[in-house]
Amino acid sequence: MEFINTLLGALVGFIQGTITTLGPFGISLLMAIESCNIPLPSEAILPFAGYMVNKGELNFHVAAISGAFGCVLGSIPSYYLGFWGGRSFVEKYGKYFLVSHKDLEEADKWVDKYGDWAFFLCRMLPVVRTFISLPAGILRAKKRVFFTLTFLGSLIWSYVLVYVGVKMGENVEAFKHIWHKFDVAIVAIIGVLGVLYIWKHIKHLKES
């Protein structure tokens, strides 16, 4: 429990500090990290950005667009890892890039079912959105199509999660006289989601 609390505090502190200090650039940086297969979930990043929007410290549209732009940037290394390394390389060494066989298989299913549109659809789904770039590279998907659909899908995802953060911020103001620590609780809840994501991802790697 103490380890979880420490991890939670570090995750929340890192996200909060990065966005507070760097603003839109910080959002893009964090989202790029997530799209590089590093378990730093957008479910923890973007709602906090929305919370900052509610406080008047960020612009709503800039925050969402910054998130989508970061997703595209972070997808580039993953795409080329699959493009140059191929399936055999990813299956053999993927664990060193925090990619499990289960992650790859899940992304493959979406590509098989929806083709190029999987790149758009998967960008609006938890977990699998992070790993869809690898199958795209392995399949040598057309770069213009892949990155365009990645941006559009990520933009919708970003707008939704930033909006969630905005509404959470509105609740903070509405109930501040009842629970003045509610804003701290919001950040903690966001952090818990991040920790659960990391735990699930590590579990997949162990099962590979």
Secondary structure, DSSP 8 states (H G I E B T S, - for coil): -HHHHHHHHHHHHHHHHHHHHHTHHHHHHHHHHHHTT-S--HHHHHHHHHHHHHTTSS-HHHHHHHHHHHHHHHHHHHHHHHHHHHHHHHHHHGGGGT--HHHHHHHHHHHHHHTTHHHHHGGGSTTHHHHTHHHHHHTT--HHHHHHHHHHHHHHHHHHHHHHHHHHHHHHHHTTTT-TTHHHHHHHHHHHHHHHHHHHHHHHHHH-
